[in-house]
């Protein structure tokens, strides 16, 4: 069964011919940051091990070090390793407010950004939505969105936002997705909301959004096998029953309509504010 996933926001991406959930590349990339790694760095030897791909393939060819640029799209990332002076010149142009071009033919590209060990301190945390580019705050905004194949007019939206893992915890930068067809709250679905630590986390959230669409396309909406499961307000009915029992006549019930409740206090309310360029309060409130 061939499945096509169509963007309603953000650029389309190339995917595996046999798996529309597996993104292999983007139509365009931005340089999110750049840096210089010289042989004088205390962890240089450890860090260039990233370039040893195994099976006799080692891309490390510059003993003096590298100019490095970290490229990303909404669902994919690459790392460019090139001459130190080239990237220094690129940084000078960027700092001067110019829009310099990075010629990647002077070095080489590696899939994804390095991580682990000294790389985790070398690469600062980054977000797709940046205040400097007009976002309400760093890490607050929509990343990409897809049309729902099984529910006309519905979307599955990938977004980054601020939330708390527990009521007592500090506000954290998070990334997740939301289906406007079934209104499942991914925050309460284990493994579907992630710490927004970089492009890998955002790619994973987008892959889960794609899986949601693929599942609904294959198995329909509301079946036993599908990921797209409208709950018809069951959770809200349970909350209201508990509230009436505990608080009596003074309890003010919440809407038991899934879409209304989601639009009022749930993920749809977050998405609405993100689309308006507003910074929503940390979720859950």
C-alpha positions in Angstrom: 0.0 0.0 0.0 1.6 3.2 -1.2 1.0 6.1 1.2 1.7 9.8 0.5 2.1 12.3 3.3 1.4 15.9 2.3 2.7 19.0 4.1 0.2 21.7 5.1 3.0 23.7 6.8 6.8 23.5 6.3 8.7 22.1 3.4 8.3 18.6 2.0 11.0 16.1 2.6 12.4 13.1 0.8 11.5 9.7 2.3 12.5 6.1 1.9 10.7 4.6 -1.2 9.2 1.9 1.0 8.6 3.9 4.2 7.0 7.3 4.2 7.8 7.7 7.9 11.6 7.6 7.3 12.9 10.9 6.1 16.2 10.8 4.2 16.6 14.5 3.3 15.1 17.9 3.0 14.5 20.2 0.1 16.5 22.9 1.8 18.6 23.5 5.0 19.6 26.4 7.1 22.9 26.8 8.9 21.7 26.9 12.6 25.2 27.5 14.0 28.8 27.2 13.1 32.0 26.6 15.1 35.7 25.9 15.0 37.3 22.7 16.3 41.0 22.9 16.3 43.6 20.2 17.3 44.3 22.2 20.5 40.9 21.3 21.8 41.3 19.1 24.9 38.9 16.5 23.4 39.9 16.8 19.8 40.9 13.1 19.4 37.7 11.9 21.0 35.5 14.2 18.9 37.0 13.4 15.5 36.2 9.7 16.2 32.7 10.7 15.0 34.2 10.8 11.5 35.4 7.2 11.7 32.5 5.4 10.1 33.9 1.9 10.5 34.6 -0.7 7.9 37.8 1.1 6.9 36.1 4.4 6.2 37.5 7.4 8.2 36.7 10.9 7.0 39.2 12.6 9.3 41.7 14.2 7.0 42.5 17.6 8.6 44.9 17.2 11.5 44.8 20.9 12.2 41.0 20.8 12.8 37.8 21.8 11.1 35.4 24.6 10.5 32.0 23.1 11.3 28.5 24.1 10.3 25.4 22.5 11.7 22.6 22.4 9.1 19.0 21.4 9.7 15.6 21.4 8.1 12.3 20.7 9.9 12.8 16.9 9.9 16.5 16.3 9.0 20.0 17.5 9.9 23.5 17.4 8.5 27.0 18.5 9.7 29.5 20.1 7.4 33.2 19.7 8.1 35.4 22.0 6.0 38.4 24.3 6.2 38.7 26.4 9.3 39.2 29.7 7.5 36.1 29.1 5.3 33.9 28.8 8.3 35.5 31.7 10.1 34.8 33.8 7.0 31.2 32.6 7.0 30.9 33.6 10.7 32.3 37.0 10.0 29.7 37.5 7.3 26.9 36.4 9.5 28.0 38.6 12.4 28.1 41.5 10.0 24.4 41.0 9.1 25.2 39.5 5.7 23.7 36.4 4.2 26.9 34.5 3.2 26.8 31.3 1.1 28.4 28.2 2.5 30.1 26.2 -0.2 29.9 22.6 1.1 31.9 21.3 -1.9 35.0 22.5 -0.1 34.5 19.8 2.6 32.0 17.1 3.3 28.6 16.5 4.9 27.8 13.9 7.5 24.2 12.9 8.3 22.9 14.2 11.7 24.7 16.3 14.3 27.3 14.6 16.5 26.3 13.9 20.0 27.6 12.3 23.2 30.8 13.1 25.2 32.5 16.4 24.4 30.1 17.1 21.5 27.3 17.8 23.9 29.1 20.8 25.4 30.5 21.9 22.1 27.1 22.2 20.5 24.6 24.4 22.4 21.0 23.5 22.6 19.1 24.8 19.6 15.5 25.2 18.6 13.7 25.4 15.2 11.7 28.5 16.2 14.0 31.3 17.3 13.1 34.6 18.9 15.8 36.3 16.8 13.9 35.2 13.7 10.5 36.4 14.9 9.2 33.6 17.1 7.4 34.5 20.4 10.3 32.8 22.2 13.1 30.3 21.5 11.6 26.9 21.2 8.0 28.1 20.9 6.3 27.6 17.5 5.1 25.2 14.9 7.7 23.1 13.1 5.8 21.3 10.4 2.3 19.9 9.8 0.7 17.2 7.6 -2.7 16.6 6.1 -4.6 13.7 7.7 -5.2 11.1 5.1 -8.3 9.6 6.8 -10.1 12.7 8.2 -10.7 15.4 5.6 -9.6 18.8 6.9 -7.7 17.4 9.9 -3.9 17.9 10.4 -1.2 16.3 12.4 0.9 19.2 13.7 4.5 19.0 15.1 5.3 21.8 17.4 7.8 22.9 20.1 6.5 24.6 23.3 7.1 25.0 27.0 5.7 22.6 29.6 6.2 20.9 32.9 6.7 17.2 33.3 5.1 17.4 36.8 3.3 20.3 38.5 6.3 20.9 40.7 9.0 20.7 38.0 10.6 23.7 36.3 9.4 24.8 32.9 11.1 22.8 30.1 11.4 23.1 26.4 9.4 20.2 24.8 8.5 19.0 21.4 5.5 16.8 20.4 2.7 16.5 17.8 -1.1 16.8 17.8 -3.8 15.3 15.6 -6.8 17.6 15.2 -8.9 14.6 14.1 -8.6 12.4 17.2 -7.4 15.1 19.7 -5.2 12.6 21.6 -3.1 14.6 24.1 0.4 13.3 23.4 1.7 14.8 26.7 -0.2 12.0 28.5 0.8 9.3 26.0 4.2 7.9 27.2 7.0 8.4 24.7 5.2 10.9 22.5 6.5 14.1 24.1 10.2 14.8 24.2 12.8 17.1 25.7 13.6 19.5 22.9 17.3 19.1 22.9 18.0 19.5 19.2 17.1 18.3 15.7 17.1 14.6 16.6 14.3 15.2 19.1 12.4 17.2 16.6 12.9 14.6 13.9 11.6 11.9 16.2 8.4 13.9 17.0 7.8 14.4 13.3 8.4 10.7 12.6 5.7 9.9 15.2 3.4 12.3 13.5 4.0 10.5 10.2 3.4 7.2 11.9 0.1 8.5 13.2 -1.0 9.3 9.7 0.3 6.1 8.2 -1.6 4.1 10.8 -4.9 5.9 10.2 -4.4 5.4 6.4 -3.8 1.7 6.8 -6.2 0.8 9.7 -8.8 3.7 9.7 -9.8 5.9 12.6 -10.9 4.3 15.9 -10.2 0.7 15.0 -8.3 -1.6 17.4 -5.1 -1.4 15.4 -4.9 2.3 14.6 -3.0 5.0 16.5 -5.7 7.5 15.7 -8.1 6.9 18.5 -10.9 9.5 19.2 -12.1 8.9 22.8 -15.5 10.6 22.5 -14.9 12.5 25.8 -14.5 9.4 27.9 -11.6 10.9 29.9 -13.5 14.2 30.5 -16.6 12.3 31.7 -14.4 10.5 34.2 -13.0 13.8 35.4 -16.4 15.3 35.7 -17.8 12.3 37.7 -14.9 12.6 40.1 -15.4 16.4 40.4 -19.1 16.1 41.2 -18.4 13.4 43.8 -15.7 15.3 45.5 -16.9 18.9 45.3 -20.7 18.5 45.0 -22.9 21.2 43.5 -20.1 23.7 43.5 -18.1 21.8 40.9 -18.0 23.4 37.5 -17.8 20.6 34.9 -15.5 20.8 31.9 -16.8 20.1 28.4 -17.1 16.5 27.6 -16.8 17.1 23.9 -13.3 16.1 22.9 -12.8 18.8 20.3 -14.2 21.6 22.6 -12.1 20.6 25.6 -9.0 20.3 23.4 -9.6 23.8 21.9 -10.2 25.3 25.3 -7.5 23.8 27.5 -5.7 21.2 25.5 -3.2 20.9 22.6 -5.5 22.7 20.1 -5.4 25.7 22.3 -1.6 25.6 22.2 -1.5 25.3 18.5 -4.0 28.1 18.0 -1.7 30.5 20.0 1.4 29.3 18.3 -0.2 30.1 14.9 -1.1 33.5 16.2 2.6 34.1 17.2 1.7 34.1 20.9 3.7 32.4 23.7 1.3 30.0 25.5 1.6 29.4 29.2 3.5 26.3 30.2 1.5 23.1 29.7 -0.3 21.6 31.5 -1.3 24.7 33.4 
